[in-house]
Structure formats: structure tokens, C-alpha cells
Amino acid sequence: MNKAEEQQFAILSSRVSSAEREKHEAQKKVKLLEQKNSALESQNADIQRRLNEKMDEVAETVKQMAQFMMGKGPVTLSDSLRDAIVAGVKKEFEEKLRVQNENHAKEMQDLKDFFAVQLAAKDNELNALRAKYGEGDDHGTTNAGQPIPDGMTPEDRIKQLEQQKNKVAVDAYGQGTESEKYNHGCQNPVKADDLDLEGADVPDERCVEIAKQVMAAAKQRKDMKGVEKPRNIQPLEEAALNDKDSQIILTPEDLPDDAIELEPDKTTRYIWVEGHFRCKVIIRRKFKDPRGNYYYVNLPEKYKNPMGRMEVTESVIALVYVLHGEHRMTYSEIVTFLKSKGLNYSEGAVKNWIKKAGDLLEPLDEVIQKEILATGHDHVDESTIGICDKRLPNKDEKDEDVENDQHYYKRWMFCHYSPVNKLTQFVFFNRGRRTREAVETYFKDAKKRLFIHSDGAPLYKCYNVKVEDLEKCSEVADIIVRISCLVHMRRPHFKLKDVSQDACEIVHLADQIFHLDKQIKADAKGDFDKIAQERVLQIGPILQSIKDKLDILEKELDQTKEPELVKAVKYAQAEYPCLLHCLKNGALDFSNNAVEREIRRLAKYRNNNFFAGSPDGGVRLARSLTTFANCKAYQLNSFRYLCDVFRRIKKTAKEDLVYLVAHRWQPQLAPAIY
């Protein structure tokens, strides 16, 4: 045997020995399992035996207990105790049997009574038909074959059946005698018209009885038709009806002598005058002559209400609009104020007045927009506002855009401000979308070159134009040019000035620019050419220093170590080219602070209110903010301004609406009634 065969034999031997060991181990495991199985079987048999013994003991105990209770066992219960137990069980059984018998007897009696009533009704119908056609009953019975009781004549029997039939009609509560629509088992199938034709007395139906009771009660109380409810009672109107000085009586002319006066027409007007409400009642007398001609007076033009068919005049609407929009009074506070002055209206009425005022001011939106664009300078910014609305279509709104507790969505409102004529306009565009479409829609009517001042939001960057490109363009080309804001460029560096020396240097350079620009404007006294020259000489080198610093930081900074500073540098680098326009044009500003100050109105509203009620409410809110911002800019009395605008806006031609805007408004005298 060679060496290879020996190795192979050794391998086979080891395998055989391992197999034998495994077999031996398996046999040992089987033996152990058999031992455990036999132990479990013996244990199970013992448990079964003990269970059978217990069951036999329980059965024997139950048997003895039964014998004890029945008196047949070796030990018996005393007769008195056994009789008491049996008597209690027997009494309970007899009581149940008695109740069942009574219920059965009652049901049987009800069925018999119902059958007797139905049979009597049929007998009544047959007797009525026999009497109608002249047929008699020679056998002394009713038509149903039912014998007449002893001692009762046929006439008495018929009267008895009639009474039973009438009782059925009353029990049916009138449902079957008038209509067969509500068909139930106990209704009378005979109609009242048929009984009336036969000469029978038809009892009043239950519904008719109820109606009579209601009418009787109504006669005893005051007729409420035309009577004002307590919540609509106006003390001022009642006082005006008793005061001749508060009445304006209009009588038609050329009245004939035989004309009869009719009920006059009354028109109520509520006016706010010098801290109190005044009520005027316009009474228009009406007459009619015997020939059928009517004589009356149409409401003169001077007495017509500019607010339409309303009791309150434009002075009340303007007052409520100012209290809510300028003084931030809630609806309930306004209602309380009105009632303290004698005017009784609800919150719903106040809301409708505010909505009416906002809708009246709608024609001025386009006029204010054109006035801002015509100046050539527009500072624009946007801020959020909550709106009760559904998700925007084709808009991926994130979860953080939705306030789950208040169930409203964050929308955007734009603010435009022109420093030339100091006009402000808030715009809520297309349910609050913050898109480039909102910006382009507002600027689409620009007729000449327009400079817009904004932050670095992407929706404004479509108007980025470099200085060298702007000098090559004509006045028509690149009509809209964006000017970046140095404040927004400085802001992210200011946040890092305590942790980064580079950021602190950029903040210091920006502060120097603002300080120098303020001095330059003060010395130039409105000369834009001189401002531009001084900016080039004094501010130009500082801007170049900022640019050099940004270029160095952009190359040296590590994104992983200083991500916030890298982000701030990239933003400043992107905004820097649009800032250089200020060196060439002295009318431009380095900051967008003008519109930032105006947009605080929206921030204050957001801090004091959860949301605007709807997208339409957002539009009216923008209109309200615009109105009061312009009144403040020109130091106008907002109440007098709104009163005059409400009186004139419907009668003003479209091309003359500009004279109702705050910067061109000139008041007119109010009508004499006011």
C-alpha cells in the first residue's frame, strides 16, 4: 500500500469512526427521549386517576344534596324548612303564570275589540247603502248577519253602530278621513266627503283641533308680523320719529283737493357726527285721488345714500373701517362701541360693512399701481400671512407651511413703495402665491425705465442688469432694472461678526458706506448729479474694498469648517453687481429699508391676528393696509378721507380716479343732510 492509499484509508477510517460516534450519540438521545416519554405517560395516568376520583366525589356529593333536599337521604331537611323553600319557588312560578295569563287575556280582548270595531264600521256602511237604495232587512238583523241584542230595536242598533263608527274616526286622528297617504293599521278608510254626503256627523280631526288651538292662542297674543325683534330695535330711530327736527317730510306738489293720504314711505339714515350718531328719518307722503291717480315724491338726489340700500351712511361705514383697520378693534369691540352710542347692530352687520368698504375701494388698486410705476422707482418686499384656504393647485406645499392647530396656510403678500410720491401698495396676488408671475404681473404696465429695489430672492433676479450693459442700452431696452440691497448683504455677516473677524470687517465697511451716503445726501440737498459724483469719489473705493475682501474669502474659506460664512459671502458676491447702479444714479438708494418700514403694518397684523378669513379676505386686507399707509404718509384724517371717497368714487370717471388717491386728494363739501 502506497502513501496516497494510506492517507485515503485514514480519511475513510476517520469518517467511519465519526459516523459511529454520531450513531451512538443519536441512540443515547433516543433512549433518553423514551425514558422521558414513559415518565410523562405515567404522570398523565396518575393525574387522570386522581381526576376521576374527584369527579366521583363531586357526583356523590351532588346526589346526597339532592336526596337531602328531597327528604330521601339518610339525613333529611326539616319539613318546615323544606316547605318554606318549596312555597317560595311555587309562589314565584304562580306569579309568572298569572302575569302571562293577564297579558294573554288583554291581547285577546284588544283583538276582539278591534274586530268588533271593524265589523261595526262595515255594518254601518252596508246599512247606509241599504238606506240609500231603499232596501230593508226583513230578518231583524244587520247586513252582516249579526243578530240584534235583546231589548234593542233596529233603530237603536243602527245608532249604536254609528256611534262606534264615529269613535273610530276620532281614534284615527284624522289621517284616514282626509288622505290615504299615511296608511297605518288603525286608521279609518272612509273619507270625510263620503260621510258628509250620507248625512253623517263628521268629527273634527285631531290635526284640525290642534290648528284651532294654535289659532286661538295666536289671537290672544300680539301679531308679530311687521314687528321688529328686540335685537333689531333701534333707540335712535324711535327717538327720531318723535322729534320733528330729526324728520325730513317730503310732500308732492299739485295735489287735488279730493286726494286721500296713504301710508307714507319712511327711510332711515344713521350718520356719525362729532362723536355721536345722529338719526334722520325721511318721510315721503303718498296720496291717491278717486280717479285712481297716485301722487308721491321720488327720493331726491341729495338724500340718496352713497352706500346703496342701507340704513347707515358712508360716515358710519368709514368710522367702522377706521376702527378696525387703523385702530385694530375687533368686531365685538366695535359692536360694544356702537351700542354704547345707541346703534344696535350685530357682528355680522359690522363684517358686511367692512367688506362693503373694501369692495368700494377696489377701483383705486389699478390707479395706485400706475402712480407707483410712473415714478420710475419701486421698493418691493414680501412677507407671510395666514389664509384659511385649501392647498394651492400645482404647488408642492410642505408640512411646515401648514399650521395644523389653526388649520390655515402660509401665503405671501407683496408690498410696493415709491419714495418719489410716498405711495404704498400691498398686493395679495392669486391666493398668495410667491412666484415670479406675481412680480411680472405688477410690472407689466411699466412705460419707462423702472428701478426696483429688492433683496436677493430668485423671483426678482430676472431683472438683473450689469452697469456696463445698462449704459449700452437705450431707454426702452431693459426697461426694468433691479437694485440690490446693501442691508441684506450686510445682515448675514452681522450675525457672524462676534465669531469671525472677516465678517466683522465687511460689516464695518458697510456701515461706513451708510454713514458717508447720509452726509452726501445732506450736503447735495436733492441734487442727484452731485450725489452720484460724490458717491463715486467717496463710496466707490469702499465698495471695491468689499469686493476684494469677498474674492479673497471665496477662495480661502472651507465649506466644511465655516458653512455660514461661505453662504454669506456667496450671497454678497451675487448681489454686488446690482449694487453698483447706485454709483451712477444719485436717486437710487443703497438699502431697501423704505419698504421694510412699510411692511411692518403687515407684521403687526400678523402678530395680533391668527389669519385672514379667505383669499378674498386677503385681497381686502391688502387694500385696507394700502389705504391707511397712504393716509399716514400724507397726514390725512383717514375718517374724512374715506367719507369723501365713498361719496364720490361711484360717480367719478375712470380717468379722474387718480384724484381720489391720497397724494392728489382734495376734499369736497358733504351734502347738507350730513
Number of C-alpha atoms within 10 A of each C-alpha: 6 6 8 9 10 11 11 11 13 12 12 12 12 12 12 12 12 12 12 12 12 12 12 12 12 12 12 12 12 12 12 11 12 12 12 12 12 11 12 12 12 12 12 12 12 11 12 12 11 12 12 11 12 12 11 12 12 12 12 12 12 12 13 17 15 13 16 17 17 12 15 12 14 8 12 15 15 11 10 9 11 15 12 11 12 11 12 11 11 11 11 11 11 12 11 10 11 12 11 12 12 11 11 12 12 12 12 12 12 12 12 12 12 14 12 13 17 17 16 23 23 16 21 24 19 15 21 18 13 14 12 10 9 8 10 12 11 7 9 13 14 20 17 13 10 12 13 15 10 6 6 9 12 15 9 12 17 18 13 14 21 21 16 17 22 18 14 21 27 18 14 19 18 22 23 21 23 15 13 14 8 9 12 12 7 15 19 26 19 17 17 22 12 12 15 11 8 14 9 14 12 16 15 14 20 16 12 13 14 11 12 12 11 11 11 11 11 12 9 8 8 9 9 9 6 6 10 10 8 8 9 12 14 16 13 17 20 12 12 17 18 10 12 11 10 16 18 16 13 18 16 13 9 7 15 11 7 11 17 14 14 13 9 16 14 14 18 17 19 21 19 18 11 7 7 12 16 19 23 22 22 20 19 19 18 19 20 17 15 9 8 9 9 15 20 19 14 8 13 8 9 12 15 15 15 19 19 10 10 14 16 20 23 27 23 20 25 24 19 25 27 19 18 19 18 17 10 16 16 14 19 12 14 21 21 17 16 19 15 11 14 16 23 18 17 17 15 10 12 20 15 12 21 22 17 15 22 19 13 15 19 14 14 19 17 12 18 21 21 17 16 24 24 19 17 19 24 28 25 25 23 21 17 16 23 25 23 19 16 12 12 14 7 6 8 9 13 7 9 9 13 16 12 10 6 11 13 22 24 19 24 22 24 22 24 27 28 23 18 13 15 15 24 28 24 28 25 25 22 15 19 23 17 19 14 14 13 18 15 14 10 16 17 10 12 17 14 16 19 21 21 25 30 22 24 19 10 9 15 22 18 12 17 16 17 16 17 11 9 15 10 9 11 10 13 10 11 16 17 23 23 24 32 30 22 22 18 19 26 22 12 19 24 18 16 17 17 10 9 14 12 15 23 17 16 22 22 14 16 18 15 13 19 17 11 15 19 10 11 21 19 12 13 15 10 13 13 16 14 16 25 22 17 20 22 16 11 14 24 16 13 16 19 11 14 19 17 12 16 22 14 11 17 17 9 10 14 12 12 8 9 11 12 14 23 19 15 21 25 15 16 23 16 13 21 20 17 21 24 19 24 21 22 17 16 21 18 20 23 19 21 23 19 19 22 18 10 20 25 12 16 21 14 11 17 16 11 10 13 14 21 20 14 16 20 15 18 25 22 24 23 22 23 22 22 22 26 21 23 19 20 13 14 15 10 15 11 21 21 14 20 24 20 21 24 22 19 15 19 15 10 14 10 12 8 11 21 20 16 23 21 24 18 11 16 11 13 11 7 11 11 7 11 17
